[in-house]
Amino acid sequence: MVLFIFHWSTIVASYLNFKDLRQRLSFRDILTDYQIELTEKAGGQGMGYCPLPQHKGSEARRSPSFSAHLERGIFQCFSCGISGNLIEFAALMDGLDPADGADFRKTALKLAQRFGIQTSKPDKESAAKPAAPPPVTAKEPSPTGEEDEPGTDTKSALPVVVNAALEFELKDLDPEHPYLPSRGFTPETIAHFGLGACQRGLMKDRVAIPLLDASGILIGYAGRVVDDNTINAQNPRYKFPGMRETKGIRYEFHKSEFLYHGHAIAKPVSDLVVVEGFTALWWLWQHGYQDVVGLMGSACSDTQARLILERSKPKGRIWYFADGDPAGVKCAKDTLAMLATSRLVRLVIADGRQPTDFTEGELKKLMPF
Ligand SMILES: [Zn+2]
């Protein structure tokens, strides 16, 4: 039995995830959908007649009082005074009240579905709505095609929410389990990453690895086997969060939408290190490379590339410390190819050696900063 502790961050996370949906929606596409044409000016500003059905006064419609910031996804009408974001805009266009949670949620789900951000319809149960609007984020097929990401082949009648906050925390994790010290990790590193061996439930005999989103909110756990001798097809080295259904909503975890340790990079840095896996990341962090992020898989998605760029100064450098095997080197090269048009990139490879094989002195020679 795993002890479940309900966590209030769920409520906060709901709004953070709506923010995420807002960022992924295109205001241009929404306007086109409502057959609204604006005159586009420099800086992504669109101007035109106010299209809102709530707009008061036919006189005012004769001047282009409506202004939309197409990149930032916000609008305002200087005549009727209504303003808001693109989801609120769509709600108003549909004659709904964006201040009403149910109306807002209905619009968000509709937009997500309309633009392929989530593909399925809300069912009756979810229409009965939970207290807080659910987080809705983009749903993209996994770049890796790995089975832990359900992808688009699953046909569920439920709305799909990706990488939402977890409603519980694992308790009684053992940070003193011998596995991590045996790999050379110090108590400080184990504490920084919140690691601990789990004795029960799905994560039994694994090191539970908290996965925190960009806001530092727990969205799930990965689990690393503590005894490599037990690894087989049924018991993979790593487990990732599975799918869960609650209150008519289906929650999925997509690695491709997530950057491990990304929350720790609060603002863009000059030298950002990218690695593939957890242990490489912990090792580099322990040896003085605090600005390090992990893909957690053998491919970098467009979203991950964006998340990496957001954490790197425009004139900064991005270092990829590759796993020593051929698959690791290929992942590194593919990832850097995606980033090289925007940043100075550096590939660090050492034949057949993993990042965890390097001493601090060797690391400092390879990545001197
Ligand atoms: Zn107006």
Boltz pocket constraint, residues with backbone or C-beta under 6 A from the ligand:
constraints:
  - pocket:
      binder: B
      contacts: [[A, 50], [A, 51], [A, 52], [A, 55], [A, 56], [A, 65], [A, 66], [A, 77], [A, 78], [A, 79], [A, 80], [A, 81], [A, 82]]
      max_distance: 6.0
